[in-house]
């Protein structure tokens, strides 16, 4: 009787937990679908060629987001050019060169702490440090430097975890052939973990596209159309900042929903790209490892 009672309680508990988990999944999926559908339904009808291909003009009462799109591209490129060498280099040092475990733990803890700081704090620090102390004023370059600090932990940690997945036999084989430390890292280790680097890069792009609070204090919200070098040295609004300006300052909610729909499509595209790129490079690394195992000389007593 006691065994049957326990079995019945266990079955009831499992059933209840399954119902609760299914309910949680259903609510989460419903909220996501509703949010995406609502933004797209409100934003897609307001997207036009004139909106995408022109700059705003107060004389002709025209609204265009072409400068905002170009400024977004500028700040993404500038941030990636700066954050990738620092993030990948820091990950290589911590994984391959650093011998002091306490120092490594301190750096990793600092990186995790930076990941949890609100973006508005980054904006205030970037405004005081880059805009005022270094004299960059309000510019896209100051915003890019601020975003570098924000995305550095993401690139560093994803690359570091990917480096740890490379088998030690790859390094030992290269060392056995007489290769130096850096040559082993450059020709063997990095190609084997390129999926982590690309994943961190794409995730950083997604965070750059969705950032607004930090850029309000550092990059400004000008809608000027400039070249890349002139644009980096002057103030400019990205798509997220333009969304805030049109919705909060100008009351143009139709344009704000159009920008939100564009950002939503870009976010979905970036997430899908990150997933597909990660799967592709994981499969490629798996194939390379399989080939290396097949080419390895058979040891005595080893079964094929």
C-alpha positions as CSV (number, residue, x, y, z in Angstrom):
1,X,0.0,0.0,0.0
2,X,2.8,2.3,0.9
3,X,4.6,1.6,-2.4
4,X,1.4,2.2,-4.4
5,X,0.8,5.5,-2.5
6,X,4.3,6.7,-3.2
7,X,4.0,5.7,-6.9
8,X,0.7,7.6,-7.2
9,X,2.2,10.7,-5.5
10,X,5.2,10.5,-7.9
11,X,2.9,10.2,-11.0
12,X,0.8,13.1,-9.7
13,X,3.9,15.3,-9.2
14,X,5.3,14.5,-12.6
15,X,2.0,15.3,-14.2
16,X,1.7,18.6,-12.4
17,X,5.2,19.6,-13.3
18,X,4.6,18.7,-17.0
19,X,1.5,20.8,-17.0
20,X,3.3,23.7,-15.4
21,X,6.2,23.5,-17.8
22,X,3.9,23.3,-20.8
23,X,1.9,26.3,-19.5
24,X,5.1,28.3,-19.1
25,X,6.3,27.4,-22.6
26,X,2.9,28.3,-24.1
27,X,2.8,31.7,-22.3
28,X,6.4,32.5,-23.3
29,X,5.8,31.6,-27.0
30,X,2.5,33.4,-27.0
31,X,4.1,36.6,-25.7
32,X,6.9,36.5,-28.2
33,X,4.6,35.8,-31.1
34,X,2.3,38.6,-30.0
35,X,5.1,41.1,-29.6
36,X,6.6,40.3,-33.0
37,X,3.3,40.3,-34.7
38,X,2.1,43.6,-33.1
39,X,5.3,45.4,-34.0
40,X,5.3,44.1,-37.6
41,X,1.6,44.9,-38.1
42,X,2.1,48.4,-36.8
43,X,5.5,49.0,-38.5
44,X,5.4,47.4,-42.0
45,X,2.6,49.6,-43.4
46,X,4.7,52.7,-42.6
47,X,7.8,51.5,-44.3
48,X,8.3,53.1,-47.7
49,X,11.2,53.7,-50.1
50,X,11.1,57.5,-49.3
51,X,11.5,56.6,-45.6
52,X,14.5,54.3,-46.3
53,X,16.3,56.3,-49.0
54,X,16.0,60.0,-47.9
55,X,17.2,62.2,-45.1
56,X,14.8,64.2,-43.0
57,X,13.9,67.7,-44.1
58,X,12.1,70.2,-42.0
59,X,11.5,72.5,-45.0
60,X,9.5,69.9,-47.0
61,X,8.2,68.2,-43.9
62,X,9.8,64.9,-45.0
63,X,11.0,62.1,-42.6
64,X,13.8,59.8,-43.7
65,X,16.0,57.4,-41.8
66,X,18.8,57.0,-44.4
67,X,21.3,58.9,-42.2
68,X,20.3,56.7,-39.2
69,X,20.8,53.5,-41.2
70,X,24.3,54.7,-42.4
71,X,25.2,55.8,-38.8
72,X,24.2,52.4,-37.6
73,X,26.5,50.8,-40.2
74,X,29.4,53.1,-39.2
75,X,29.1,52.4,-35.5
76,X,28.8,48.7,-36.0
77,X,31.9,48.5,-38.2
78,X,33.9,50.8,-35.9
79,X,33.0,48.8,-32.8
80,X,33.8,45.4,-34.4
81,X,37.2,46.7,-35.7
82,X,38.1,47.7,-32.2
83,X,36.5,45.0,-30.1
84,X,37.5,41.9,-32.0
85,X,41.3,42.3,-31.7
86,X,41.0,43.1,-28.0
87,X,38.5,40.4,-27.2
88,X,40.2,37.6,-29.1
89,X,43.6,38.7,-27.9
90,X,42.5,38.7,-24.3
91,X,40.9,35.3,-24.7
92,X,44.1,33.8,-26.2
93,X,46.2,35.3,-23.4
94,X,44.0,33.9,-20.6
95,X,43.7,30.5,-22.2
96,X,47.1,29.9,-23.8
97,X,49.6,32.1,-22.0
98,X,48.5,33.1,-18.5
99,X,50.0,30.9,-15.8
100,X,48.7,32.8,-12.7
101,X,45.3,31.2,-12.0
102,X,44.3,33.9,-9.5
103,X,45.0,36.6,-12.1
104,X,42.8,34.7,-14.7
105,X,40.0,34.4,-12.1
106,X,40.2,38.1,-11.3
107,X,40.0,39.0,-15.0
108,X,37.1,36.6,-15.6
109,X,35.2,38.0,-12.6
110,X,35.8,41.5,-13.8
111,X,34.5,40.6,-17.3
112,X,31.3,39.0,-15.8
113,X,30.8,42.1,-13.7
114,X,31.0,44.3,-16.7
115,X,28.4,42.2,-18.4
116,X,25.9,42.9,-15.7
117,X,26.3,46.7,-15.6
118,X,23.3,48.7,-17.0
119,X,24.0,50.4,-20.3
120,X,23.1,53.8,-18.9
121,X,26.1,53.6,-16.6
122,X,28.3,52.9,-19.7
123,X,26.8,56.0,-21.3
124,X,27.6,58.2,-18.4
125,X,31.2,56.9,-18.2
126,X,31.7,57.2,-21.9
127,X,30.4,60.8,-21.9
128,X,32.8,61.8,-19.1
129,X,35.8,59.7,-20.3
130,X,35.7,59.8,-24.1
131,X,33.6,62.9,-24.9
132,X,35.1,65.2,-22.2
133,X,38.4,63.9,-21.0
134,X,39.7,62.8,-24.4
135,X,37.9,65.7,-26.2
136,X,36.0,63.5,-28.7
137,X,32.9,65.5,-27.9
138,X,29.6,63.9,-28.9
139,X,30.5,61.6,-31.8
140,X,30.0,58.2,-33.3
141,X,33.6,57.4,-32.4
142,X,33.0,58.1,-28.7
143,X,29.9,55.9,-29.0
144,X,31.9,53.1,-30.6
145,X,34.5,53.2,-27.9
146,X,31.8,52.9,-25.3
147,X,30.2,50.0,-27.1
148,X,33.7,48.3,-27.2
149,X,33.8,48.3,-23.4
150,X,30.2,46.9,-23.3
151,X,30.8,44.1,-25.8
152,X,34.4,43.2,-24.8
153,X,33.3,40.6,-22.2
154,X,30.9,38.9,-24.7
155,X,33.6,38.5,-27.3
156,X,36.3,37.5,-24.8
157,X,34.2,34.9,-22.9
158,X,32.7,33.2,-26.1
159,X,36.2,33.0,-27.6
160,X,37.7,31.7,-24.4
161,X,35.1,29.0,-24.0
162,X,35.6,28.0,-27.6
163,X,39.4,27.8,-27.1
164,X,38.9,25.4,-24.2
165,X,37.0,23.0,-26.5
166,X,40.1,22.5,-28.8
167,X,41.6,19.1,-27.9
168,X,45.1,19.2,-26.3
169,X,46.2,16.6,-28.9
170,X,46.0,19.3,-31.6
171,X,48.5,21.4,-29.8
172,X,50.7,18.5,-28.9
173,X,50.8,17.3,-32.6
174,X,51.8,20.8,-33.8
175,X,54.5,21.1,-31.1
176,X,55.8,17.7,-32.1
177,X,56.3,18.9,-35.6
178,X,58.4,21.8,-34.3
179,X,56.0,24.6,-34.5
180,X,56.3,27.5,-32.0
181,X,53.7,28.7,-29.5
182,X,52.2,31.5,-31.6
183,X,52.3,29.4,-34.8
184,X,50.4,26.6,-33.1
185,X,47.7,29.1,-31.9
186,X,47.5,30.9,-35.3
187,X,47.4,27.8,-37.6
188,X,45.9,25.1,-35.4
189,X,44.0,26.4,-32.4
190,X,42.2,29.5,-33.9
191,X,40.9,27.7,-37.0
192,X,39.5,25.0,-34.8
193,X,37.5,27.5,-32.6
194,X,36.5,30.0,-35.3
195,X,32.8,29.2,-34.6
196,X,33.1,30.8,-31.1
197,X,34.7,33.9,-32.5
198,X,32.0,34.4,-35.2
199,X,29.2,33.7,-32.7
200,X,30.6,36.3,-30.3
201,X,30.9,38.7,-33.2
202,X,27.3,38.3,-34.4
203,X,26.0,38.5,-30.9
204,X,27.9,41.7,-30.4
205,X,26.3,43.1,-33.6
206,X,22.9,42.3,-32.2
207,X,23.7,44.2,-29.0
208,X,25.1,47.2,-30.9
209,X,21.9,47.4,-33.0
210,X,19.7,47.3,-29.9
211,X,21.7,49.8,-27.8
212,X,20.2,53.3,-27.2
213,X,20.8,54.5,-23.7
214,X,24.6,54.5,-23.9
215,X,24.6,56.2,-27.4
216,X,22.3,59.0,-26.3
217,X,25.1,60.4,-24.1
218,X,28.0,59.6,-26.4
219,X,26.9,59.6,-30.0
220,X,24.0,62.1,-29.9
221,X,20.9,62.1,-32.0
222,X,21.8,64.2,-35.1
223,X,20.3,63.1,-38.5
224,X,23.1,64.4,-40.7
225,X,24.3,62.4,-43.7
226,X,28.1,62.3,-43.7
227,X,30.9,60.1,-45.1
228,X,32.5,57.5,-42.9
229,X,35.5,59.5,-41.6
230,X,33.5,62.7,-41.2
231,X,30.6,60.8,-39.8
232,X,32.7,59.1,-37.1
233,X,34.0,62.4,-35.9
234,X,30.5,64.0,-35.7
235,X,27.3,63.4,-33.8
236,X,24.8,61.0,-35.3
237,X,21.7,58.9,-34.4
238,X,21.5,55.2,-34.9
239,X,18.2,53.4,-35.6
240,X,17.5,52.8,-31.9
241,X,18.2,56.4,-31.0
242,X,16.1,57.6,-33.9
243,X,13.3,55.4,-32.6
244,X,13.4,57.1,-29.2
245,X,13.6,60.6,-30.7
246,X,10.6,60.0,-33.1
247,X,8.5,58.3,-30.4
248,X,9.3,60.4,-27.3
249,X,10.3,63.8,-28.7
250,X,8.3,64.2,-32.0
251,X,5.3,61.9,-31.3
252,X,5.7,60.2,-34.7
253,X,4.6,56.7,-33.5
254,X,4.1,55.4,-37.0
255,X,7.8,56.1,-37.9
256,X,8.8,54.7,-34.6
257,X,7.0,51.4,-35.3
258,X,8.5,51.3,-38.7
259,X,12.0,51.6,-37.2
260,X,11.1,49.0,-34.6
261,X,10.0,46.6,-37.4
262,X,13.3,47.1,-39.2
263,X,15.2,46.4,-36.0
264,X,13.0,43.4,-35.3
265,X,13.8,41.9,-38.7
266,X,17.5,42.7,-38.3
267,X,17.5,41.0,-34.9
268,X,15.8,37.9,-36.2
269,X,18.2,37.8,-39.1
270,X,21.3,38.2,-36.9
271,X,20.1,35.5,-34.5
272,X,19.4,33.1,-37.4
273,X,22.8,33.9,-38.8
274,X,24.5,33.2,-35.5
275,X,22.8,29.8,-35.2
276,X,23.6,28.8,-38.8
277,X,27.2,30.0,-38.6
278,X,27.7,28.2,-35.3
279,X,26.3,24.9,-36.7
280,X,28.3,25.2,-39.9
281,X,31.6,25.8,-38.1
282,X,30.9,23.1,-35.5
283,X,30.2,20.6,-38.2
284,X,33.4,21.7,-40.1
285,X,35.5,21.4,-36.9
286,X,34.0,17.9,-36.2
287,X,34.8,16.8,-39.8
288,X,38.4,18.1,-39.4
289,X,38.8,16.2,-36.1
290,X,37.3,13.0,-37.7
291,X,39.8,13.2,-40.5
292,X,42.7,13.8,-38.1
293,X,41.7,10.7,-36.1
294,X,41.5,8.6,-39.3
295,X,44.9,9.7,-40.4
296,X,46.5,9.1,-37.0
297,X,48.8,6.0,-36.9
298,X,47.1,3.0,-35.4
299,X,48.5,2.1,-32.0
300,X,49.3,-1.4,-30.8
301,X,46.1,-3.2,-29.5
302,X,43.8,-0.3,-30.7
303,X,40.6,-1.3,-32.5
304,X,39.6,0.6,-35.6
